[in-house]
Amino acid sequence: PVLIADAKYKLLEDERKGHSDLYQMLAYCTAEGIDHGVLIYPKWEQGGESTVQVWNSPIVISRLAVDLGGSIADVRDDVFRLANWLRTSTLQSATAVV
């Protein structure tokens, strides 16, 4: 594998919350020897997407959001956007490994 993803069905009040999720993903990545972890959350009004570079480590953890508040077509489009992001990230990671 080139990345590990974990979908969470909970809202974060802001980007400083969710430290336990970051530590959990760090443990997953360390145990599997993977440099990229992805946490996926439902999108909330003031929330956004971010990336955390773990100090003294090659591990990067991305926080992504999927908007579940729209129509079925809107949700589908956002899931496709997420899938494209994951595919692009996976291809970049696989190329870097080769």
Salt bridges, closest charged atoms under 4 A:
ASP6 OD2 - LYS8 NZ 2.99
ASP14 OD2 - ARG16 NH2 2.90
ASP21 OD1 - LYS8 NZ 3.78
ASP21 OD1 - LYS10 NZ 3.03
GLU49 OE2 - ARG81 NH2 3.32
ASP77 OD1 - ARG76 NH2 3.47
ASP78 OD1 - ARG81 NE 2.85
